[in-house]
Amino acid sequence: MDNITMEIMKPKALAMILLSVVGSATLLGCSQTDKDAETLASKQEAIQEPDYQASRNTGAWGAVYMTREELRDPEMNIVDLSSLPDSIANDPSLTEWEAKFEGTNAFVTTDGKKLYHDSCAGCHMHEGEGAFGAGYYPPLANNSKMQSKSYVIDILINGFRGMPAFHGMMNNEQIAAVTQYVHSELNDFTDTVTAEDVAELRHANPPSSATDPTQ
């Protein structure tokens, strides 16, 4: 290649080099931003890495896969075994239960008023005024039907429609005491109700469900 040819190519080569530099600078300029400017990449970097352990602990199904040690800590766990009593006997919630049932899981008192408030007042109210809402709970106070002690005893033994039977929950003395309270305290009837009155109406087999004794 002679000198004339080289001299002609020099401007072309220089032009190509300049175009390459300018193009590179342009491309770099498009991608470069101020270091403090918010970009998509910076947003992604700012997203906190998820704590999968915490998510598992607080999830409804998390406890299924957790050991007892994991359940104890941290505080966010659904069930904290350390807060549970060592045995049911040490459960403080039993205090109210024992006060109601006098230390046992069955009725032991023969106090008609206490038996009524523990077993009947929840539906028929504490003054025997009855209630109407999700269901109908007839008033026992000022109710002429309560004059028949046999009627009250029969309902207590066998149940009545939605009312449970107390055949296996109370003995004769207890049913007599409740009947006397309803008969005389919630109403003004004066008959005496005895355990013998209950024994006459009590049958050997408890009802399978609360039924209407008038049928």
Backbone as CSV, one residue per row, in Angstrom:
resi,resn,N_x,N_y,N_z,CA_x,CA_y,CA_z,C_x,C_y,C_z
1,MET,0.873,-1.193,0.000,0.000,0.000,0.000,0.907,1.240,0.000
2,ASP,0.671,2.129,-0.949,1.543,3.292,-1.093,1.177,4.376,-0.097
3,ASN,1.977,5.379,-0.023,1.780,6.469,0.946,0.520,7.260,0.658
4,ILE,0.141,7.388,-0.631,-1.048,8.164,-0.996,-2.294,7.501,-0.419
5,THR,-2.327,6.170,-0.540,-3.494,5.434,-0.009,-3.593,5.591,1.497
6,MET,-2.457,5.530,2.182,-2.453,5.674,3.633,-2.945,7.048,4.057
7,GLU,-2.537,8.024,3.288,-2.957,9.373,3.636,-4.464,9.536,3.475
8,ILE,-5.072,8.847,2.469,-6.517,8.935,2.252,-7.289,8.237,3.355
9,MET,-6.763,7.124,3.852,-7.467,6.324,4.861,-7.399,6.948,6.250
10,LYS,-6.400,7.767,6.523,-6.244,8.324,7.863,-7.477,9.115,8.314
11,PRO,-8.022,10.014,7.441,-9.229,10.749,7.881,-10.418,9.829,8.146
12,LYS,-10.536,8.777,7.307,-11.650,7.838,7.495,-11.504,7.072,8.817
13,ALA,-10.289,6.649,9.106,-10.046,5.915,10.358,-10.304,6.804,11.560
14,LEU,-9.857,8.060,11.429,-10.089,8.993,12.520,-11.563,9.235,12.752
15,ALA,-12.306,9.331,11.641,-13.750,9.536,11.754,-14.421,8.342,12.423
16,MET,-14.006,7.137,12.090,-14.582,5.923,12.682,-14.300,5.875,14.181
17,ILE,-13.058,6.281,14.538,-12.693,6.272,15.966,-13.550,7.267,16.732
18,LEU,-13.741,8.450,16.138,-14.558,9.482,16.797,-16.004,9.036,16.969
19,LEU,-16.543,8.418,15.896,-17.921,7.920,15.991,-18.048,6.861,17.075
20,SER,-17.058,6.003,17.186,-17.083,4.952,18.205,-17.049,5.534,19.603
21,VAL,-16.208,6.531,19.797,-16.102,7.161,21.127,-17.380,7.881,21.494
22,VAL,-17.914,8.650,20.529,-19.154,9.394,20.782,-20.298,8.442,21.084
23,GLY,-20.404,7.346,20.303,-21.473,6.369,20.536,-21.365,5.721,21.899
24,SER,-20.165,5.378,22.299,-19.971,4.762,23.623,-20.347,5.724,24.735
25,ALA,-19.938,6.974,24.550,-20.262,7.977,25.572,-21.765,8.185,25.683
26,THR,-22.424,8.156,24.500,-23.882,8.328,24.494,-24.573,7.189,25.219
27,LEU,-24.117,5.973,24.913,-24.719,4.809,25.578,-24.462,4.828,27.066
28,LEU,-23.262,5.172,27.440,-22.950,5.237,28.874,-23.754,6.330,29.554
29,GLY,-23.950,7.409,28.841,-24.722,8.504,29.422,-26.153,8.118,29.693
30,CYS,-26.726,7.221,28.874,-28.114,6.784,29.074,-28.261,5.938,30.316
31,SER,-27.219,5.211,30.646,-27.339,4.276,31.761,-26.830,4.873,33.056
32,GLN,-26.062,5.946,32.985,-25.521,6.524,34.190,-26.490,7.563,34.763
33,THR,-26.693,7.526,36.055,-27.551,8.497,36.740,-26.835,8.993,37.970
34,ASP,-27.411,9.996,38.561,-26.884,10.483,39.818,-26.938,9.371,40.850
35,LYS,-25.922,9.248,41.662,-25.853,8.136,42.619,-26.977,8.156,43.649
36,ASP,-27.589,9.314,43.879,-28.678,9.415,44.851,-30.056,9.261,44.225
37,ALA,-30.100,9.175,42.884,-31.391,9.046,42.214,-31.967,7.648,42.426
38,GLU,-33.310,7.572,42.622,-33.965,6.280,42.837,-34.182,5.574,41.504
39,THR,-33.736,4.346,41.417,-33.902,3.532,40.214,-34.635,2.257,40.571
40,LEU,-35.012,1.485,39.552,-35.681,0.207,39.785,-34.788,-0.733,40.561
41,ALA,-33.500,-0.708,40.233,-32.563,-1.581,40.934,-32.460,-1.209,42.411
42,SER,-32.428,0.112,42.679,-32.309,0.539,44.079,-33.556,0.190,44.874
43,LYS,-34.707,0.228,44.192,-35.943,-0.167,44.868,-35.915,-1.637,45.239
44,GLN,-35.439,-2.462,44.345,-35.370,-3.897,44.613,-34.404,-4.196,45.744
45,GLU,-33.281,-3.452,45.775,-32.315,-3.662,46.842,-32.875,-3.240,48.193
46,ALA,-33.796,-2.271,48.173,-34.357,-1.758,49.427,-35.387,-2.691,50.037
47,ILE,-35.914,-3.642,49.234,-36.906,-4.574,49.746,-36.254,-5.505,50.755
48,GLN,-36.853,-5.567,51.958,-36.272,-6.390,53.010,-36.455,-7.862,52.695
49,GLU,-35.422,-8.603,52.958,-35.487,-10.041,52.749,-36.554,-10.635,53.674
50,PRO,-37.494,-11.423,53.144,-38.566,-11.960,53.991,-38.042,-12.911,55.057
51,ASP,-38.651,-12.810,56.253,-38.301,-13.702,57.359,-39.220,-14.903,57.311
52,TYR,-38.769,-15.945,56.652,-39.624,-17.102,56.470,-39.919,-17.804,57.790
53,GLN,-38.990,-17.757,58.726,-39.211,-18.398,60.019,-40.337,-17.694,60.771
54,ALA,-40.310,-16.352,60.751,-41.362,-15.601,61.436,-42.708,-15.853,60.780
55,SER,-42.705,-15.910,59.462,-43.951,-16.176,58.748,-44.502,-17.544,59.108
56,ARG,-43.641,-18.516,59.236,-44.092,-19.861,59.597,-44.626,-19.897,61.016
57,ASN,-43.948,-19.187,61.925,-44.364,-19.202,63.322,-45.730,-18.575,63.521
58,THR,-45.992,-17.483,62.798,-47.243,-16.762,62.996,-48.363,-17.283,62.109
59,GLY,-48.065,-18.148,61.174,-49.085,-18.702,60.300,-49.946,-19.715,61.024
60,ALA,-51.189,-19.883,60.569,-52.130,-20.787,61.229,-51.633,-22.221,61.223
61,TRP,-50.873,-22.610,60.179,-50.396,-23.995,60.085,-48.973,-24.139,60.589
62,GLY,-48.362,-23.021,60.995,-46.957,-23.085,61.371,-46.672,-24.029,62.516
63,ALA,-47.525,-24.012,63.541,-47.255,-24.800,64.740,-47.227,-26.290,64.466
64,VAL,-47.853,-26.723,63.381,-47.885,-28.143,63.065,-46.480,-28.680,62.857
65,TYR,-45.577,-27.838,62.339,-44.241,-28.282,61.976,-43.183,-27.835,62.977
66,MET,-43.623,-27.364,64.133,-42.666,-26.801,65.079,-42.410,-27.742,66.247
67,THR,-41.199,-27.684,66.764,-40.845,-28.466,67.939,-41.292,-27.719,69.179
68,ARG,-41.221,-28.376,70.313,-41.598,-27.716,71.567,-40.685,-26.519,71.847
69,GLU,-39.400,-26.662,71.523,-38.468,-25.561,71.740,-38.848,-24.352,70.884
70,GLU,-39.244,-24.601,69.641,-39.639,-23.507,68.764,-40.930,-22.856,69.240
71,LEU,-41.824,-23.649,69.818,-43.087,-23.098,70.299,-42.889,-22.182,71.491
72,ARG,-41.871,-22.449,72.281,-41.636,-21.630,73.457,-41.120,-20.241,73.091
73,ASP,-40.319,-20.132,72.077,-39.731,-18.864,71.654,-39.810,-18.745,70.147
74,PRO,-39.931,-17.572,69.604,-40.079,-16.285,70.276,-41.507,-16.036,70.697
75,GLU,-41.797,-14.824,71.167,-43.117,-14.502,71.704,-44.203,-14.507,70.647
76,MET,-43.816,-14.399,69.369,-44.818,-14.306,68.315,-45.524,-15.633,68.046
77,ASN,-45.042,-16.724,68.652,-45.647,-18.016,68.384,-47.103,-18.060,68.808
78,ILE,-47.898,-18.820,68.066,-49.327,-18.936,68.355,-49.535,-19.550,69.736
79,VAL,-48.824,-20.618,70.041,-48.957,-21.322,71.311,-47.652,-21.198,72.075
80,ASP,-47.725,-20.660,73.272,-46.554,-20.547,74.122,-46.705,-21.536,75.261
81,LEU,-46.027,-22.666,75.135,-46.199,-23.719,76.134,-45.768,-23.270,77.524
82,SER,-44.859,-22.301,77.584,-44.385,-21.867,78.896,-45.484,-21.191,79.700
83,SER,-46.535,-20.724,79.027,-47.635,-20.045,79.717,-48.689,-21.027,80.226
84,LEU,-48.576,-22.285,79.819,-49.572,-23.271,80.219,-49.216,-23.854,81.582
85,PRO,-50.206,-24.161,82.420,-49.918,-24.765,83.723,-49.372,-26.168,83.548
86,ASP,-48.600,-26.601,84.556,-48.021,-27.953,84.496,-49.097,-29.022,84.474
87,SER,-50.185,-28.751,85.135,-51.291,-29.704,85.150,-52.588,-28.925,85.270
88,ILE,-53.688,-29.581,84.956,-54.978,-28.906,85.014,-55.310,-28.457,86.428
89,ALA,-54.756,-29.139,87.423,-55.025,-28.768,88.808,-54.474,-27.388,89.142
90,ASN,-53.451,-26.945,88.394,-52.852,-25.648,88.650,-53.397,-24.551,87.738
91,ASP,-54.422,-24.866,86.988,-54.989,-23.893,86.059,-55.809,-22.867,86.844
92,PRO,-55.425,-21.590,86.805,-56.164,-20.580,87.591,-57.608,-20.416,87.142
93,SER,-57.931,-20.802,85.912,-59.307,-20.646,85.444,-60.254,-21.608,86.158
94,LEU,-59.693,-22.597,86.867,-60.550,-23.544,87.588,-61.163,-22.933,88.839
95,THR,-60.624,-21.814,89.282,-61.122,-21.217,90.521,-62.610,-20.906,90.432
96,GLU,-62.996,-20.248,89.332,-64.413,-19.909,89.164,-65.253,-21.162,88.998
97,TRP,-64.728,-22.143,88.267,-65.454,-23.396,88.074,-65.691,-24.106,89.408
98,GLU,-64.662,-24.163,90.247,-64.788,-24.847,91.538,-65.749,-24.106,92.459
99,ALA,-65.766,-22.775,92.341,-66.707,-22.012,93.168,-68.143,-22.337,92.774
100,LYS,-68.378,-22.546,91.476,-69.725,-22.843,91.002,-70.150,-24.260,91.370
101,PHE,-69.200,-25.215,91.198,-69.553,-26.612,91.436,-68.935,-27.172,92.711
102,GLU,-68.487,-26.271,93.580,-68.028,-26.615,94.923,-66.908,-27.653,94.900
103,GLY,-65.948,-27.468,93.995,-64.775,-28.323,93.988,-64.925,-29.621,93.237
104,THR,-66.066,-29.856,92.615,-66.241,-31.089,91.855,-66.805,-30.739,90.488
105,ASN,-66.920,-31.721,89.635,-67.492,-31.501,88.308,-68.959,-31.917,88.263
106,ALA,-69.625,-31.879,89.382,-71.041,-32.244,89.441,-71.719,-31.392,90.509
107,PHE,-73.037,-31.302,90.414,-73.787,-30.572,91.429,-73.760,-31.352,92.741
108,VAL,-73.383,-30.676,93.802,-73.350,-31.349,95.110,-74.259,-30.655,96.117
109,THR,-74.602,-29.411,95.852,-75.425,-28.667,96.795,-76.890,-29.082,96.680
110,THR,-77.623,-28.847,97.736,-79.079,-29.019,97.706,-79.763,-27.660,97.925
111,ASP,-79.009,-26.596,97.712,-79.557,-25.242,97.804,-80.280,-24.953,96.493
112,GLY,-81.605,-24.864,96.550,-82.397,-24.683,95.341,-82.063,-23.408,94.584
113,LYS,-81.803,-22.331,95.320,-81.474,-21.066,94.668,-80.157,-21.172,93.907
114,LYS,-79.152,-21.778,94.535,-77.855,-21.924,93.872,-77.963,-22.842,92.663
115,LEU,-78.679,-23.927,92.804,-78.866,-24.847,91.683,-79.583,-24.155,90.524
116,TYR,-80.575,-23.355,90.865,-81.305,-22.630,89.812,-80.375,-21.674,89.077
117,HIS,-79.604,-20.894,89.813,-78.730,-19.900,89.193,-77.584,-20.563,88.425
118,ASP,-77.155,-21.740,88.861,-76.068,-22.434,88.159,-76.548,-23.165,86.914
119,SER,-77.783,-23.605,86.894,-78.217,-24.481,85.800,-79.393,-23.958,84.983
120,CYS,-80.167,-23.027,85.516,-81.392,-22.592,84.836,-81.378,-21.123,84.415
121,ALA,-80.698,-20.291,85.200,-80.775,-18.850,84.982,-80.144,-18.410,83.671
122,GLY,-79.224,-19.208,83.134,-78.599,-18.853,81.872,-79.610,-18.690,80.748
123,CYS,-80.713,-19.418,80.814,-81.758,-19.322,79.791,-82.985,-18.568,80.301
124,HIS,-83.423,-18.911,81.508,-84.660,-18.341,82.038,-84.431,-17.053,82.832
125,MET,-83.178,-16.611,82.911,-82.770,-15.387,83.589,-82.849,-15.533,85.111
126,HIS,-82.126,-14.664,85.790,-81.946,-14.814,87.240,-83.211,-14.507,88.038
127,GLU,-84.076,-13.705,87.479,-85.332,-13.422,88.172,-86.464,-14.272,87.601
128,GLY,-86.127,-15.211,86.731,-87.147,-16.073,86.137,-88.012,-15.366,85.122
129,GLU,-87.511,-14.220,84.583,-88.337,-13.435,83.667,-88.362,-13.987,82.248
130,GLY,-87.494,-14.955,81.954,-87.467,-15.538,80.622,-86.755,-14.636,79.636
131,ALA,-86.620,-15.124,78.399,-85.912,-14.358,77.375,-86.405,-14.761,76.000
132,PHE,-86.227,-13.851,75.061,-86.616,-14.122,73.686,-85.548,-13.532,72.777
133,GLY,-84.975,-14.365,71.910,-83.924,-13.908,71.007,-83.649,-14.986,69.991
134,ALA,-82.474,-15.645,70.119,-82.158,-16.773,69.238,-83.146,-17.911,69.455
135,GLY,-83.719,-17.953,70.629,-84.738,-18.947,70.964,-85.728,-18.328,71.928
136,TYR,-86.729,-19.111,72.307,-87.708,-18.609,73.273,-87.529,-19.371,74.573
137,TYR,-87.288,-18.631,75.660,-87.113,-19.217,76.979,-88.239,-18.678,77.850
138,PRO,-89.247,-19.488,78.109,-90.450,-18.985,78.795,-90.149,-18.507,80.203
139,PRO,-90.878,-17.511,80.654,-90.696,-17.036,82.030,-91.172,-18.093,83.016
140,LEU,-90.457,-18.219,84.116,-90.859,-19.133,85.186,-91.496,-18.367,86.341
141,ALA,-91.185,-17.102,86.448,-91.782,-16.290,87.504,-93.181,-15.854,87.085
142,ASN,-94.086,-15.804,88.051,-95.476,-15.397,87.793,-96.091,-16.222,86.666
143,ASN,-95.812,-17.499,86.722,-96.286,-18.435,85.704,-97.210,-19.443,86.383
144,SER,-98.468,-19.466,86.006,-99.444,-20.328,86.675,-99.121,-21.813,86.514
145,LYS,-98.379,-22.161,85.467,-98.025,-23.573,85.271,-97.113,-24.085,86.380
146,MET,-96.381,-23.175,87.029,-95.459,-23.583,88.083,-96.189,-23.965,89.378
147,GLN,-97.504,-23.823,89.383,-98.264,-24.223,90.574,-98.248,-25.732,90.750
148,SER,-98.154,-26.458,89.645,-98.099,-27.921,89.716,-96.652,-28.357,89.911
149,LYS,-96.334,-28.797,91.108,-94.962,-29.241,91.362,-94.615,-30.469,90.531
150,SER,-95.611,-31.299,90.244,-95.358,-32.477,89.419,-94.964,-32.072,88.004
151,TYR,-95.572,-31.007,87.520,-95.246,-30.506,86.173,-93.790,-30.059,86.116
152,VAL,-93.349,-29.308,87.132,-91.969,-28.820,87.167,-91.001,-29.982,87.299
153,ILE,-91.292,-30.920,88.186,-90.415,-32.083,88.392,-90.284,-32.882,87.103
154,ASP,-91.395,-33.082,86.426,-91.394,-33.879,85.202,-90.509,-33.240,84.129
155,ILE,-90.591,-31.922,84.008,-89.768,-31.228,83.012,-88.293,-31.314,83.388
156,LEU,-87.982,-31.167,84.674,-86.588,-31.257,85.101,-86.018,-32.648,84.826
157,ILE,-86.801,-33.671,85.033,-86.329,-35.047,84.822,-86.164,-35.356,83.342
158,ASN,-87.141,-34.986,82.554,-87.193,-35.417,81.151,-86.756,-34.369,80.132
159,GLY,-86.640,-33.125,80.552,-86.360,-32.073,79.587,-87.649,-31.646,78.901
160,PHE,-87.537,-30.577,78.131,-88.735,-30.073,77.455,-88.304,-29.341,76.195
161,ARG,-88.593,-29.935,75.032,-88.198,-29.345,73.754,-86.697,-29.068,73.756
162,GLY,-86.274,-27.814,73.739,-84.839,-27.525,73.685,-84.147,-27.587,75.039
163,MET,-84.882,-27.770,76.093,-84.280,-27.807,77.427,-83.725,-29.189,77.715
164,PRO,-82.518,-29.296,78.266,-81.930,-30.611,78.560,-82.609,-31.279,79.745
165,ALA,-82.506,-32.595,79.781,-83.022,-33.356,80.913,-81.987,-33.372,82.030
166,PHE,-82.443,-33.212,83.258,-81.539,-33.237,84.404,-81.612,-34.583,85.132
167,HIS,-82.109,-35.590,84.435,-82.257,-36.928,85.024,-80.941,-37.425,85.622
168,GLY,-79.860,-37.277,84.868,-78.572,-37.774,85.344,-77.697,-36.715,85.963
169,MET,-78.157,-35.478,86.018,-77.336,-34.387,86.549,-77.646,-34.065,88.011
170,MET,-78.879,-34.332,88.420,-79.292,-34.011,89.780,-79.987,-35.212,90.406
171,ASN,-79.774,-35.374,91.695,-80.479,-36.432,92.409,-81.855,-35.936,92.842
172,ASN,-82.597,-36.781,93.539,-83.971,-36.427,93.915,-84.036,-35.183,94.796
173,GLU,-83.100,-35.087,95.754,-83.107,-33.945,96.660,-82.833,-32.639,95.905
174,GLN,-81.936,-32.698,94.945,-81.597,-31.495,94.201,-82.741,-31.046,93.292
175,ILE,-83.357,-31.988,92.603,-84.501,-31.639,91.758,-85.637,-31.079,92.606
176,ALA,-85.837,-31.655,93.790,-86.871,-31.145,94.692,-86.549,-29.715,95.121
177,ALA,-85.262,-29.431,95.375,-84.860,-28.095,95.821,-85.077,-27.056,94.720
178,VAL,-84.730,-27.406,93.483,-84.947,-26.478,92.376,-86.445,-26.238,92.183
179,THR,-87.201,-27.316,92.225,-88.650,-27.197,92.047,-89.258,-26.300,93.124
180,GLN,-88.805,-26.475,94.368,-89.317,-25.657,95.464,-88.983,-24.183,95.244
181,TYR,-87.793,-23.910,94.745,-87.388,-22.518,94.493,-88.264,-21.894,93.411
182,VAL,-88.475,-22.611,92.329,-89.309,-22.093,91.240,-90.752,-21.950,91.707
183,HIS,-91.225,-22.939,92.451,-92.610,-22.994,92.900,-92.929,-21.879,93.906
184,SER,-92.009,-21.676,94.867,-92.319,-20.773,95.974,-91.614,-19.431,95.917
185,GLU,-90.357,-19.395,95.406,-89.598,-18.153,95.400,-89.875,-17.316,94.155
186,LEU,-89.964,-17.975,93.009,-90.263,-17.231,91.780,-91.762,-17.033,91.606
187,ASN,-92.526,-17.787,92.375,-93.981,-17.652,92.383,-94.432,-17.624,93.841
188,ASP,-95.701,-17.580,94.078,-96.200,-17.479,95.457,-96.956,-18.725,95.885
189,PHE,-96.587,-19.879,95.310,-97.269,-21.123,95.676,-96.638,-21.709,96.928
190,THR,-97.442,-22.428,97.675,-97.009,-22.816,99.033,-96.843,-24.312,99.247
191,ASP,-97.029,-25.123,98.219,-96.855,-26.558,98.419,-95.406,-26.880,98.785
192,THR,-95.231,-27.926,99.564,-93.891,-28.402,99.917,-93.475,-29.483,98.921
193,VAL,-92.261,-29.357,98.396,-91.744,-30.321,97.419,-90.707,-31.180,98.119
194,THR,-90.859,-32.505,98.026,-89.946,-33.423,98.703,-89.239,-34.331,97.698
195,ALA,-88.181,-34.971,98.196,-87.455,-35.947,97.369,-88.359,-37.114,97.004
196,GLU,-89.311,-37.425,97.868,-90.251,-38.510,97.579,-91.140,-38.150,96.389
197,ASP,-91.487,-36.878,96.276,-92.277,-36.438,95.121,-91.509,-36.694,93.819
198,VAL,-90.218,-36.456,93.869,-89.384,-36.665,92.680,-89.243,-38.152,92.392
199,ALA,-89.056,-38.942,93.437,-88.867,-40.384,93.259,-90.073,-41.019,92.581
200,GLU,-91.259,-40.507,92.841,-92.466,-41.064,92.233,-92.491,-40.871,90.719
201,LEU,-91.826,-39.812,90.244,-91.851,-39.510,88.816,-90.562,-39.924,88.094
202,ARG,-89.531,-40.223,88.868,-88.264,-40.604,88.233,-88.377,-42.019,87.685
203,HIS,-87.856,-42.244,86.490,-87.869,-43.562,85.874,-86.439,-44.058,85.749
204,ALA,-86.291,-45.352,85.471,-84.973,-45.980,85.471,-84.099,-45.503,84.320
205,ASN,-84.691,-45.353,83.162,-83.905,-45.019,81.973,-83.995,-43.532,81.668
206,PRO,-82.859,-42.871,81.579,-82.894,-41.437,81.247,-83.345,-41.252,79.817
207,PRO,-84.002,-40.140,79.512,-84.440,-39.887,78.140,-83.245,-39.737,77.194
208,SER,-83.404,-40.192,75.968,-82.316,-40.088,75.002,-82.130,-38.660,74.527
209,SER,-83.151,-37.845,74.646,-83.068,-36.441,74.256,-84.131,-35.671,74.997
210,ALA,-84.032,-34.373,74.933,-85.045,-33.529,75.558,-86.346,-33.656,74.742
211,THR,-87.371,-34.156,75.363,-88.628,-34.356,74.651,-89.762,-33.639,75.370
212,ASP,-90.843,-33.482,74.674,-92.020,-32.856,75.270,-92.774,-33.924,76.059
213,PRO,-92.794,-33.826,77.381,-93.436,-34.864,78.200,-94.958,-34.904,78.051
214,THR,-95.512,-33.887,77.391,-96.968,-33.882,77.233,-97.429,-34.715,76.056
215,GLN,-96.476,-35.176,75.215,-96.864,-35.958,74.033,-97.136,-37.415,74.410
